[in-house]
Amino acid sequence: MSSHAPTCIGKDARLTKYTQFFVLKADPSFSICAPCYRNHVSPGRSLVYEFELYRSTDPSEESACNFAYPAPLAIFHRQCTPMGTVQPLLDFVPNTSLEAEFVPARLAPDQIGKVTCDLAHDYSKLAMEVAVRRGNEGIWRECMKTTANVGVCPGPKGIDEREMRAMPGWYHVSGFENVQVCVSCYWLKVQLYGGGHLFKPLTRPLVPGVIRKCSLSECNAAGVCSIDTGNDSSGTLSWRARRLFNALRAGYETNQWASVLEVARQIVQEPPPCEGQSRAFTRASGRKWFGCQGSSGSSNDCTIIVCEDCHWRLVRGRPHAALFSYDLTEAAYITGGSSGFKCQTYTHRTQQRLQAAAETGDFQSFACWWNKRDELRKKRDAWIPLIQAEQMKQSAADSQRIQQARLRMNAQRNAPSRIGATGLVDLAMGEPGVRWRSSSGRTEAQQSWQDARNIPIQVGGAQSWELQRLYRLAKADEDAFLLME
């Protein structure tokens, strides 16, 4: 293809009265733009008669180029052209049991650019998949109605039970109360797949401080797409959710539900998933914490406290696991106080070093690295109160500057009135002259104008520079910590 060949118009729909399209004779709904026809169809010649120029009779009709998408274009070149038939393209455009339920949409001018696809969300796609399989479009419609009443899944972060007083109840797998699903996932996933008979309403009393997590939270952690490993603290909940979801799907397709109960049995044997730095836990959560507690002041000793999940994945079963297996639950909650405690192994580097130390027993190297990291963290955090204090000074200076600007504006507004008033007096007294009057009135009015102009409004500039200086110093320490973290 020549480098000067016209290019595809892209995926956006265009008015057919302004843009030339070609369509398949066997299926006029499959359209391609004129540049794609010339670049891909015409050179082969064998399939030129399978397409025809589309002539629209509706001035508001729009169409788009299907060759703007990689899959149809690849099918055309790899299958249609060698075989001399467009049948592979016709097969690619599926004729489902619900085809007759859909008709082309005509958007009013005020709707263009404001309408979103109703199949954009995962739950909508899932419902449509089930509806197509069962040949019942009403399943999808009912699902879309349900979404307005069940809200959204709280996601991997979960929700504190103290916030659930007015929220609808959750469900759990029968026999496994800790495998819980939110009301949204229950109706949009469990019931949709026909697995409702395996779940019961969760009726235990709410306990403030307990973090309730949905076992079908969306798989939103990067790279979490396999059920073979959960060795990533950022995705252990999503990893478990994927396993449970796959079991539900298998039950729906085969009508065999034993795998759901087996996955639930495995999940309850695993510790609560790590939250990293996204959430702190208080004593009411019931979580356990492990690690080592060293003597202060020694670079060859250290204190590190990790959640049960990280200990289970990174330390347990290693040759030197005993180094990091002291029960520090009480110490964690004392340290965290009313705000709660966060797991300290929230970065991949920390996890890798902890796992390596538990594997090799090189505790001294780990302790030296951890202490240096902690030193840089404290140095970084020491800037926080200084910056906050300077921000308060800056805020006060800004308020003073605004007040002085208002005073200046009012003074400038009043000064011309005084000048105008003295001018009227001059006019009433006739020709100005020292013999008949004094010039002090006009002089005072003009001085008022000068005074108004000279009111300072730059208060706070010094503080602004100081704040910028603190930001620069804090940023340098932040960067040093991130390199070590």
Backbone hydrogen bonds, N-H to C=O, Kabsch-Sander energy under -0.5 kcal/mol:
donor,donor_aa,acceptor,acceptor_aa,energy
5,A,2,S,-1.6
14,R,63,S,-3.2
16,T,61,E,-2.4
18,Y,15,L,-1.3
19,T,15,L,-1.5
22,F,32,I,-3.0
23,V,52,E,-2.5
24,L,27,D,-0.7
24,L,30,F,-1.8
25,K,50,E,-2.7
30,F,27,D,-2.5
31,S,29,S,-0.9
32,I,22,F,-3.0
34,A,20,Q,-1.5
37,Y,33,C,-2.0
38,R,34,A,-2.3
39,N,35,P,-2.3
40,H,36,C,-2.7
41,V,36,C,-0.8
41,V,37,Y,-1.1
42,S,37,Y,-2.7
44,G,41,V,-0.6
45,R,41,V,-1.2
46,S,44,G,-1.5
48,V,45,R,-0.8
50,E,47,L,-1.5
51,F,48,V,-1.0
52,E,23,V,-2.2
54,Y,21,F,-2.8
56,S,54,Y,-0.6
61,E,58,D,-1.7
63,S,14,R,-2.4
65,C,10,G,-0.9
66,N,31,S,-2.8
66,N,64,A,-0.6
68,A,65,C,-1.1
69,Y,66,N,-1.3
73,L,69,Y,-1.4
74,A,70,P,-2.5
75,I,71,A,-2.4
76,F,72,P,-2.2
77,H,73,L,-2.0
78,R,74,A,-2.8
79,Q,75,I,-2.1
80,C,75,I,-2.1
81,T,76,F,-2.8
83,M,79,Q,-2.0
84,G,80,C,-1.8
85,T,80,C,-1.5
89,L,86,V,-0.7
90,L,86,V,-1.8
91,D,87,Q,-2.5
92,F,88,P,-1.5
93,V,89,L,-1.3
96,T,94,P,-0.8
99,E,96,T,-1.5
101,E,98,L,-1.6
102,F,99,E,-1.4
107,L,105,A,-0.6
111,Q,108,A,-2.2
112,I,108,A,-1.1
114,K,111,Q,-2.6
115,V,111,Q,-0.6
120,A,117,C,-1.4
125,K,121,H,-2.1
126,L,122,D,-2.6
127,A,123,Y,-2.2
128,M,124,S,-2.3
129,E,125,K,-2.3
130,V,126,L,-2.1
131,A,127,A,-2.5
132,V,128,M,-2.8
133,R,129,E,-2.1
134,R,130,V,-2.2
135,G,131,A,-1.1
136,N,131,A,-2.0
139,I,136,N,-1.5
140,W,136,N,-0.5
140,W,137,E,-0.5
141,R,137,E,-1.6
142,E,138,G,-2.6
143,C,139,I,-1.9
144,M,140,W,-2.2
145,K,141,R,-1.8
146,T,142,E,-2.1
147,T,143,C,-1.6
148,A,144,M,-0.5
148,A,145,K,-0.8
149,N,146,T,-1.9
150,V,146,T,-1.3
151,G,147,T,-0.9
158,G,155,G,-1.4
159,I,212,R,-1.9
161,E,210,V,-2.4
163,E,160,D,-2.1
164,M,161,E,-1.4
167,M,164,M,-1.2
171,Y,181,V,-2.3
172,H,200,K,-2.7
173,V,176,F,-0.6
173,V,179,V,-1.9
174,S,198,L,-3.0
176,F,173,V,-2.7
179,V,176,F,-1.7
180,Q,178,N,-1.2
181,V,171,Y,-2.9
186,Y,182,C,-2.1
187,W,183,V,-1.9
188,L,184,S,-2.5
189,K,185,C,-1.4
190,V,185,C,-2.0
191,Q,186,Y,-3.1
193,Y,189,K,-1.9
194,G,191,Q,-1.1
195,G,190,V,-2.8
198,L,195,G,-1.9
199,F,196,G,-1.6
200,K,172,H,-2.6
202,L,170,W,-3.0
203,T,201,P,-0.7
210,V,207,V,-2.3
212,R,159,I,-2.9
212,R,210,V,-0.7
215,S,180,Q,-4.2
217,S,214,C,-1.5
220,N,218,E,-1.8
224,V,221,A,-2.1
225,C,223,G,-1.5
232,D,230,G,-0.7
235,G,232,D,-2.3
236,T,233,S,-0.5
239,W,235,G,-2.7
240,R,236,T,-1.9
241,A,237,L,-2.6
242,R,238,S,-2.5
243,R,239,W,-1.6
244,L,240,R,-2.3
245,F,241,A,-2.8
246,N,242,R,-2.6
247,A,243,R,-1.9
248,L,244,L,-2.1
249,R,245,F,-2.5
250,A,246,N,-2.4
251,G,247,A,-2.2
252,Y,248,L,-2.2
253,E,249,R,-2.2
254,T,250,A,-2.1
255,N,251,G,-2.3
257,W,255,N,-0.5
260,V,257,W,-0.9
261,L,257,W,-1.1
262,E,258,A,-2.0
263,V,259,S,-2.5
264,A,260,V,-2.2
265,R,261,L,-2.1
266,Q,262,E,-1.9
267,I,263,V,-2.4
268,V,264,A,-2.0
269,Q,265,R,-0.7
269,Q,266,Q,-0.6
270,E,267,I,-1.5
278,S,275,E,-2.2
281,F,341,F,-2.4
285,S,282,T,-1.6
286,G,283,R,-1.7
290,F,306,V,-2.7
291,G,326,Y,-1.2
292,C,304,I,-1.7
294,G,292,C,-0.5
298,S,295,S,-1.0
299,S,297,G,-0.5
301,D,298,S,-1.1
304,I,292,C,-2.1
306,V,290,F,-3.5
308,E,288,K,-1.2
311,H,307,C,-2.2
312,W,308,E,-2.3
313,R,309,D,-2.1
314,L,310,C,-3.0
315,V,310,C,-0.5
315,V,311,H,-1.6
316,R,311,H,-3.0
318,R,315,V,-2.3
320,H,358,A,-2.8
321,A,318,R,-1.6
323,L,320,H,-1.5
324,F,321,A,-1.6
325,S,322,A,-1.1
326,Y,291,G,-2.0
328,L,289,W,-2.0
328,L,326,Y,-0.9
332,A,328,L,-2.4
333,Y,329,T,-2.0
334,I,330,E,-2.0
335,T,331,A,-2.4
336,G,332,A,-2.6
337,G,333,Y,-1.8
339,S,336,G,-1.0
340,G,336,G,-0.6
340,G,337,G,-0.9
341,F,281,F,-2.5
343,C,276,G,-0.8
344,Q,305,I,-1.4
346,Y,344,Q,-1.0
351,Q,347,T,-2.1
352,Q,348,H,-2.7
353,R,349,R,-2.6
354,L,350,T,-2.5
355,Q,351,Q,-2.5
356,A,352,Q,-2.3
357,A,353,R,-2.4
358,A,354,L,-2.2
359,E,355,Q,-1.3
360,T,356,A,-3.0
361,G,357,A,-2.5
363,F,361,G,-2.2
366,F,362,D,-1.4
367,A,363,F,-2.8
368,C,364,Q,-2.4
369,W,365,S,-2.2
370,W,366,F,-2.9
371,N,367,A,-2.7
372,K,368,C,-2.0
373,R,369,W,-2.4
374,D,370,W,-2.5
375,E,371,N,-2.3
376,L,372,K,-2.1
377,R,373,R,-2.1
378,K,374,D,-2.3
379,K,375,E,-2.0
380,R,376,L,-2.3
381,D,377,R,-2.8
382,A,378,K,-1.5
383,W,380,R,-1.3
384,I,381,D,-1.3
386,L,382,A,-0.7
387,I,383,W,-2.8
388,Q,384,I,-2.6
389,A,385,P,-2.4
390,E,386,L,-2.2
391,Q,387,I,-2.4
392,M,388,Q,-1.8
393,K,389,A,-1.9
394,Q,390,E,-2.6
395,S,391,Q,-2.4
396,A,392,M,-2.2
397,A,393,K,-2.6
398,D,394,Q,-2.6
399,S,395,S,-2.1
400,Q,396,A,-2.2
401,R,397,A,-2.6
402,I,398,D,-2.4
403,Q,399,S,-2.2
404,Q,400,Q,-2.5
405,A,401,R,-2.2
406,R,402,I,-1.9
407,L,403,Q,-2.1
408,R,404,Q,-2.6
409,M,405,A,-2.2
410,N,406,R,-2.6
411,A,407,L,-2.6
412,Q,408,R,-2.7
413,R,409,M,-2.0
414,N,410,N,-1.9
415,A,411,A,-2.3
418,R,414,N,-1.5
419,I,415,A,-2.3
420,G,416,P,-2.9
421,A,417,S,-2.1
422,T,418,R,-2.3
423,G,419,I,-1.7
424,L,420,G,-1.7
425,V,421,A,-1.6
426,D,422,T,-2.0
427,L,423,G,-2.3
428,A,424,L,-2.3
429,M,425,V,-1.6
430,G,427,L,-1.1
436,W,433,G,-0.7
437,R,433,G,-1.7
443,T,439,S,-1.9
444,E,440,S,-2.6
445,A,441,G,-2.1
446,Q,442,R,-2.7
447,Q,443,T,-2.1
448,S,444,E,-1.9
449,W,445,A,-1.6
450,Q,446,Q,-2.1
451,D,447,Q,-2.9
452,A,448,S,-2.2
453,R,449,W,-2.0
454,N,450,Q,-1.4
455,I,452,A,-1.0
461,G,458,Q,-1.5
464,S,460,G,-1.9
465,W,461,G,-2.0
466,E,462,A,-2.2
467,L,463,Q,-2.6
468,Q,464,S,-2.2
469,R,465,W,-2.2
470,L,466,E,-2.3
471,Y,467,L,-2.4
472,R,468,Q,-2.1
473,L,469,R,-2.2
474,A,470,L,-2.8
475,K,471,Y,-2.5
476,A,472,R,-1.8
477,D,473,L,-1.8
478,E,474,A,-2.5
479,D,475,K,-2.5
480,A,476,A,-1.9
481,F,477,D,-2.1
482,L,478,E,-2.4
483,L,479,D,-1.9
484,M,480,A,-1.3
485,E,481,F,-2.9
